Amino acid sequence: MLDEIARLDPVKIRTLFDTGGEYRRSRSGGDFAVDFHAGLRKARESGPVHAGTVEQALGLPHPAPVVGRAKPPAIFSVFDYDTVNAVFRDPETFSSEVMQSTFDTFGRNILGMGGTEHSRHRGVVQPSFNRNMMQWWADRWINDLTGSLLDRIEARGSAELNVEFCALLPLLTITGSFGVGMDDTLRLRELIEQMIGATVERDDRIAAAAEAGEILGPVIADRRAEPRDDLISKLLQGTIRDEDGTRRGLTDAEILAFARLILTAGSGTTWRQLGITLWALLNEPDQLDAVRRDRSLVRNAIEESLRWEVTDPTFYRTATRDTELGGVAVPAGSRVALCLTAANHDPKRWDDPERFDVRRPLRPHLSFAGGPHVCLGMHLARAEMSVALNAILDRLPNLRWAPGAERPVLMGLHWRGPSELPVVFG
């Protein structure tokens, strides 16, 4: 595996996983690196629900409407835990219709589906991501990949963990689970960026999705002929019940929709969240040492990281009828922005919420959303981070920030992550 990883182009890796560059290319918010928690706290304290976007609540400019496009819907933003949680758990009033914009590129997928259609399709893939399958993931991919990535840096005494470790572990886990060859891995990640880039033209996004299908299509055909112990084979072996009660296997188009979605989520969010976890611990050496000495705190560190600084700060829903949130009238058709970061810092639920504390009593947070659309891969993300953090603590003793290097920051308004992770050890 070391030889295969060594073939990956280091320049392309750094380009694809350049945190600041990703934000500038893909989403509004640029390389937003200021501490935005004070603004979110002020918004939450002045009322749980505001008319307007999260950006406007923070005093930031909202992108102007694109000339020639339909007038965007009214937007309301939610900032407290109870109201965000209530919206997630009421899909009849607050639908995932806004996510149907992904249908053009991913194919019809569970992000934008609702009701029984969503539950029927999710039921096909969910078993492979249940908690009891995490040992399968670890044995097949996570453990070996973690070891191989650390083999490459352990003897050096220094590393940039963001691109050399955090970025590659989830990417190679997901592509490996699909049976994608190492030579296609970075190209798939490149295509994913094109598929989800807000500044990329629609035709170019569709072309990128088609190319991703050309890479994945032969793997699907191969697994139809000769199943293996991987995720594509499990999807091919699953069945779905249509609305008329007919049970059937998934089509190639349905498997491609799942594959594009899982590749997008699996190669992006865990990378940034693992980086946030390490960034927080490196900034709190006493807590890092506590986790090193007491590995029962690894779980706490991960959950506290998720609560404290989630990678995707805002999720969106669409109001299906006239309703009210936090005393604010929300007309049917409005878009509702759910600020997970603000909800996870609600002082009504957590004491001193802006402090990172690995000894904080565990309480459910909203970083994986909630309700029927709760994150499909949340157990996999936790498993990857747990294996990774334990291995780093085992193999990189006295881990600390590289002396003389500029201290990295957390960046991004819509996607959060560390600018880099330059460390020394030993």
Secondary structure as UniProt FT lines:
FT   HELIX           2..6
FT   HELIX           10..16
FT   HELIX           19..26
FT   TURN            28..31
FT   HELIX           37..45
FT   STRAND          49..51
FT   HELIX           54..57
FT   TURN            58..59
FT   TURN            67..68
FT   STRAND          75..78
FT   HELIX           81..88
FT   TURN            91..93
FT   STRAND          94..95
FT   HELIX           97..102
FT   HELIX           103..106
FT   TURN            110..112
FT   HELIX           115..125
FT   HELIX           126..129
FT   HELIX           131..133
FT   HELIX           134..137
FT   HELIX           138..142
FT   HELIX           143..151
FT   TURN            152..153
FT   HELIX           154..156
FT   STRAND          158..160
FT   HELIX           162..166
FT   HELIX           168..177
FT   TURN            178..179
FT   HELIX           182..196
FT   TURN            198..199
FT   HELIX           202..225
FT   HELIX           231..237
FT   STRAND          239..241
FT   TURN            243..244
FT   STRAND          247..249
FT   HELIX           252..266
FT   TURN            267..268
FT   HELIX           269..282
FT   HELIX           285..293
FT   TURN            295..296
FT   HELIX           297..308
FT   STRAND          314..319
FT   STRAND          323..325
FT   TURN            326..327
FT   STRAND          328..330
FT   TURN            332..333
FT   STRAND          335..339
FT   HELIX           340..343
FT   TURN            344..345
FT   TURN            347..349
FT   TURN            353..354
FT   TURN            358..359
FT   TURN            367..368
FT   HELIX           371..373
FT   TURN            376..377
FT   HELIX           378..395
FT   TURN            397..398
FT   STRAND          400..401
FT   TURN            403..404
FT   STRAND          410..411
FT   STRAND          417..418
FT   STRAND          422..424
//
